[in-house]
Amino acid sequence: MCRNITTLRGLEPAATTEEIEAGARQYVRKITGVQKTSAATEGAFERAVAIIAQVSADVLVELPPRKVPPKTEPPLRRLARK
C-alpha cells in the first residue's frame, strides 16, 4: 500500500525519532486520505501519528539487525545532504 515509505530498519546510523515520525505521518496520511488537518481532524490525526511512531520505534528496537542495509535512504537524510 505505502510503497513510498522508506525502510528504516538497518540504517547506519539507526533511524532517528524524526525519521520514524515522518514515516508514521506518511502512513496516517495514506490510510486516512487526510493531507492537511483541520480542527475536526487534527486531534485524531496527531494521536494516530504518535501511537504509530511509538510502536514503530519499539519494533525497530526489538527486531534483529538486517543482514543487508535498505536500498534507499530516508528522505530526511537525502535532504540533509543537499
Secondary structure, 3 states (H helix, E strand, C coil): CCCCCCCCCCCCCCCCHHHHHHHHHHHHHHHHCCCCCCCCCHHHHHHHHHHHHHHHHHHHHHCCCCCCCCCCCCHHHHHHHC
